[in-house]
């Protein structure tokens, strides 16, 4: 199998010839290529160059066009500050409060924010690799996008807490409205990503972590909108022979059964959850990707430690039965030793149970 075929087979719960290796190494690619992040995430050619070089170094199955979370939010009018060689941060939301939610306008992924940079990078990677290697475009989750739009993340979470404490239906409706607007923006972007040639349409919803919200809040304010996103793009993903991915950071055990009902083909599992437990909680209904710890194992560990954890991950999930993709639990740190990522790929491609 070619790397792309291998990845898609596992993502569709099939049995590939080898276990796919898919570390989420966006900004790592920039560091490997010696490209400052401020140039990498604003120049499609440099982003593609970084991941062509990364693939030539590692030989993994999935290359990613990814850096930060704000490229969609900028299209709504959010302002960021971009340091020279680290990821940007939000300095001004699109509107100041929930009372201004109706001022938000749906952006055009082909013209607004930095969405065109990512679309062009995906296209360049597809053109370079053809059907050899899987391409993973980005996609910020709807809950995360919504938090950037109205007052910023802290204010957004406070608004939810207040609306729930006060049992205020008017405030809750405004929050649902923001979530709808954020979901619509993500849907529009993901359709453009698929048209550009991505094999993946994803929602990376880091703010939906249970370190930030409760399972009850997830079920009420997040789950319906993640499901809305995946439902809306399902037909196009099937037409393009692509798959959908949901990632939420942290310990997601209490919401994994719901995550499996969003319609995503693949759940990307963070290092705080044992992959075998994630498989049990989802009853084998979706493919799983992960979940080596990006810090203690990949960044700070040795190749031997990487091999040990990777082998445990694959054995504990009976990976040869299908539906398992070996990767990082979250984003690979830029300074991660190349030898450690090579060890991850090696274990995936030589695992025999």
C-alpha positions in Angstrom: 0.0 0.0 0.0 1.0 3.6 -0.5 1.1 5.8 2.6 -2.2 7.5 1.6 -3.9 4.2 1.1 -2.6 2.8 4.3 -3.9 5.8 6.3 -7.3 5.8 4.7 -7.7 2.1 5.2 -7.1 2.4 8.9 -9.2 5.5 9.2 -12.1 3.5 7.7 -11.7 0.7 10.2 -9.9 -1.5 7.7 -6.7 -3.5 8.0 -3.7 -1.7 6.2 -0.5 -3.5 5.2 1.3 -1.6 8.0 0.2 0.5 10.9 0.1 4.1 9.6 2.3 6.7 11.3 0.8 10.1 11.7 2.5 12.5 14.2 0.8 15.9 14.3 3.9 17.8 13.4 2.9 21.2 12.0 5.3 23.6 13.7 7.9 20.9 14.0 8.1 20.9 10.2 8.8 24.7 10.3 11.6 24.2 12.8 13.1 21.3 10.8 13.1 23.4 7.7 14.5 26.4 9.6 11.5 28.6 8.7 10.4 31.1 11.5 6.8 30.4 12.4 5.7 33.9 11.5 6.8 33.2 7.9 5.7 29.6 7.8 2.1 30.2 8.8 1.7 33.2 6.4 3.3 31.7 3.3 1.8 28.6 1.7 5.0 27.8 -0.3 7.1 27.8 2.8 4.5 25.7 4.7 4.5 23.1 1.9 8.3 23.2 1.7 8.5 22.4 5.4 6.4 19.4 5.2 7.9 18.0 2.0 11.2 18.2 3.8 9.7 16.6 7.0 8.3 13.7 5.0 11.7 13.2 3.3 13.3 13.0 6.7 10.7 10.8 8.5 8.9 8.8 5.9 5.6 9.0 7.8 2.2 8.4 6.2 0.4 11.7 6.7 1.8 15.2 6.2 0.0 18.2 7.8 -0.5 21.8 6.8 -1.0 23.3 10.3 0.4 25.9 12.7 -2.1 27.8 14.9 -5.8 28.2 15.7 -6.7 31.7 14.5 -6.7 31.6 10.7 -10.5 31.1 10.6 -11.2 33.5 13.5 -9.3 36.3 11.7 -11.8 36.0 8.9 -14.5 37.1 11.3 -12.5 40.1 12.3 -10.4 38.8 15.2 -6.9 40.4 15.6 -3.8 38.5 16.5 -0.3 39.4 17.5 2.3 37.3 15.7 5.8 36.9 17.3 8.6 36.2 14.9 9.1 32.5 15.8 6.3 31.3 18.0 2.6 30.9 17.4 0.3 33.9 17.5 -2.1 34.9 20.2 -5.4 36.7 20.2 -5.4 40.4 21.0 -8.9 41.5 20.0 -12.0 39.4 19.5 -14.4 40.0 16.6 -17.0 41.6 18.9 -16.8 42.6 22.5 -19.8 40.7 24.0 -22.6 38.3 23.3 -24.9 41.3 22.8 -23.1 42.0 19.6 -23.3 38.5 18.2 -25.5 39.6 15.2 -22.6 41.7 13.9 -20.7 38.6 13.1 -20.5 37.8 9.4 -19.6 34.5 7.8 -16.1 34.8 6.3 -15.1 33.5 2.8 -12.4 30.8 3.2 -10.9 31.9 -0.2 -10.3 35.5 0.7 -10.6 36.1 4.5 -8.1 35.7 7.3 -5.2 33.4 6.7 -7.5 30.6 5.4 -6.2 31.1 1.9 -2.7 30.3 3.1 -3.7 26.9 4.4 -5.8 26.1 1.4 -2.9 26.9 -0.9 -0.5 24.9 1.2 -2.8 21.9 1.0 -3.1 22.3 -2.7 0.7 22.5 -3.1 1.2 19.4 -1.0 -1.4 17.5 -3.0 0.3 18.6 -6.2 3.7 17.5 -5.0 2.7 14.1 -3.5 -0.1 13.2 -5.8 -1.8 10.1 -4.4 1.3 8.8 -2.6 1.0 10.4 0.8 -2.1 11.5 2.8 -2.5 15.2 3.3 -4.1 16.5 6.6 -5.4 20.0 6.4 -6.3 22.0 9.6 -9.6 22.8 11.1 -10.2 24.6 14.4 -13.2 23.2 16.3 -16.4 25.2 16.6 -16.2 25.7 20.4 -12.7 27.1 20.1 -13.6 29.4 17.2 -16.7 30.7 19.1 -14.5 31.6 22.1 -12.3 33.8 20.0 -15.3 35.7 18.5 -17.1 37.1 21.5 -15.0 38.8 24.1 -12.2 36.2 24.0 -11.8 32.7 25.6 -12.0 33.7 29.3 -15.0 35.9 28.8 -16.7 33.2 26.7 -16.3 30.6 29.4 -17.6 33.1 32.0 -20.6 33.8 29.8 -21.5 30.1 29.7 -21.0 29.7 33.4 -23.2 32.8 34.1 -25.9 31.7 31.7 -26.0 28.2 33.3 -25.9 29.6 36.9 -28.7 32.1 36.2 -30.7 29.6 34.0 -31.0 32.5 31.6 -32.6 31.3 28.3 -31.9 34.5 26.5 -28.1 34.3 27.3 -28.1 30.6 26.3 -29.7 31.4 23.0 -27.0 34.0 22.3 -24.4 31.3 23.1 -26.1 28.9 20.8 -26.1 31.6 18.1 -22.4 32.1 18.4 -21.9 28.3 18.2 -24.0 28.2 15.0 -22.0 31.0 13.5 -18.7 29.4 14.4 -19.8 26.0 13.1 -20.9 27.5 9.8 -17.5 29.1 9.4 -15.7 25.8 10.0 -18.0 24.0 7.6 -17.3 26.5 4.9 -13.5 26.2 5.5 -13.5 22.4 5.6 -15.4 22.1 2.3 -12.7 24.3 0.8 -9.9 22.2 2.4 -11.4 19.1 0.9 -11.7 20.8 -2.5 -8.0 21.8 -2.2 -7.0 18.1 -1.9 -6.9 17.3 1.8 -7.6 13.7 2.8 -8.8 14.9 6.2 -11.4 17.3 7.4 -10.9 17.9 11.0 -12.2 19.7 14.1 -9.5 20.4 16.6 -11.5 21.6 19.6 -8.9 22.2 22.3 -11.2 24.4 24.4 -13.7 21.6 24.8 -11.1 19.8 27.0 -12.6 18.6 30.3 -9.8 20.6 31.9 -11.8 23.6 30.8 -15.5 22.5 30.8 -17.7 19.8 32.3 -19.2 16.9 30.4 -22.6 18.5 30.9 -21.4 21.7 29.2 -19.8 19.6 26.4 -23.1 17.8 25.8 -25.1 21.0 25.7 -22.8 23.5 24.0 -20.3 21.5 22.0 -21.5 18.1 20.9 -24.5 19.3 18.8 -22.2 21.7 16.9 -19.4 19.2 16.3 -22.1 16.8 15.0 -23.5 19.6 12.8 -20.1 20.1 11.3 -19.4 16.5 10.5 -22.9 15.9 9.2 -22.6 18.9 6.9 -19.3 17.8 5.3 -20.0 14.0 5.3 -21.2 13.8 1.6 -18.2 15.8 0.3 -15.7 13.9 2.3 -17.1 10.6 0.9 -17.1 12.0 -2.6 -13.4 13.0 -2.2 -12.5 9.7 -0.5 -11.5 11.6 2.5 -12.1 11.1 6.2 -13.1 13.2 9.2 -11.2 13.7 12.5 -12.1 15.0 15.9 -9.4 16.0 18.4 -10.1 17.3 21.9 -7.2 17.8 24.3 -6.8 16.1 27.7 -8.6 13.4 29.5 -11.8 12.8 27.4 -12.9 9.5 28.9 -16.2 10.9 30.2 -17.2 12.3 26.8 -15.6 9.7 24.4 -18.9 7.9 23.8 -20.5 11.2 22.7 -17.4 12.1 20.6 -17.9 8.8 18.8 -21.5 9.9 18.0 -20.4 13.2 16.3 -20.0 11.5 13.0 -16.2 11.8 12.9 -14.5 8.8 11.3 -11.4 9.1 13.6 -10.9 10.3 17.1 -7.5 11.6 17.9 -6.7 10.6 21.5 -4.5 12.7 23.8 -1.8 11.1 26.0 -3.9 11.3 29.2 -6.2 8.5 28.0 -5.0 5.0 27.4 -5.7 4.0 23.8 -7.0 0.6 24.9 -9.6 2.3 27.2 -10.5 4.7 24.4 -11.2 1.7 22.2 -13.4 0.1 24.9 -15.3 3.4 25.5 -16.1 3.8 21.8 -16.8 0.1 21.3 -14.6 0.0 18.3 -17.1 2.2 16.4 -14.5 4.7 15.2 -10.9 4.6 14.3 -8.4 5.9 16.9 -5.3 8.0 16.3 -2.6 8.7 18.9 -1.4 8.9 21.5 2.3 9.3 22.4 2.9 12.1 24.9 4.3 15.0 22.9 6.3 16.3 26.0 7.5 13.5 28.2 7.9 10.9 25.5 8.5 12.6 22.2 10.3 15.8 23.3 12.0 14.7 26.5 12.3 10.9 26.0 14.8 8.7 24.1 14.2 6.7 21.0 14.1 3.6 23.2 11.3 5.1 25.3 9.4 6.1 22.2 9.6 2.5 20.9 8.5 1.1 24.2 5.4 3.4 24.5 4.5 3.0 20.8 4.7 -0.8 21.1 2.5 -0.7 24.2 0.0 1.5 22.4 -0.3 -0.9 19.4 -0.3 -4.1 21.4 -2.9 -2.9 23.9 -5.3 -1.9 21.1 -4.7 -5.0 18.9 -3.7 -2.6 16.2 -3.3 -5.3 13.6 -7.1 -5.9 13.7 -7.4 -2.4 12.0 -8.7 1.0 12.9 -5.5 2.2 14.7 -3.2 5.0 13.6 0.0 5.7 15.6 0.6 9.3 16.2 1.2 12.0 18.9 -1.4 12.7 21.5 -1.3 16.4 20.5 0.9 18.7 18.5 4.6 17.7 18.2 6.9 20.3 19.8 9.2 22.1 17.4 12.4 21.0 19.2 11.4 17.3 19.3 14.5 15.2 18.4 14.2 13.8 14.9 15.4 10.4 16.2 12.3 10.2 18.4 9.9 10.7 15.5 11.9 8.3 13.4 11.4 5.7 16.2 7.7 6.3 16.1 7.5 5.7 12.4 9.8 2.7 12.7 7.6 1.0 15.3 4.4 1.6 13.2 5.9 0.3 10.0 7.5 -2.8 11.6 4.9 -3.8 14.2 3.8 -7.4 13.9 1.9 -8.0 17.1 
